[in-house]
């Protein structure tokens, strides 16, 4: 994890401390896309909500970017805001377009590929919050 001086934004604990949060998703998308690219996998991410049993992460993918196969410590939702993504699942690939949402069970291995420049709203609902890391590295 980078030192505080190397971060693009304040750490999630400082940013997300309010008990009520109103999010401007369009503004968050613009801000995330304007940030320098620190990730070599072709995507960048920002945690928008971090609660005991809920994580909401905005991910901006470049065209062709791939998130390698992984699983999550609880059910996940993938909601495409812009672009097109292909999600590899044990049941086969699923293509998602804006406005579509895919729900995956706990521990289900999956990968994500951006078919074009895309923005994704990821929800993770950890079953054991004490052992759940952040789902995606937040710079």
Buried (B, 14 or more C-beta within 10 A) or exposed (E): EEEEEEEBBEBBEEBBEEEEEEEEEEEBBEBBBEEEEEBEEBBBBBBBBBEEEEBBBBBBBBEEBBBEEEEBBBBBBBBBBBBBBBBBBEEEEBEBEEEEEBEBEBEBEBBBBBBEBBBBBBBBBBEEBEEBEBBBBBB
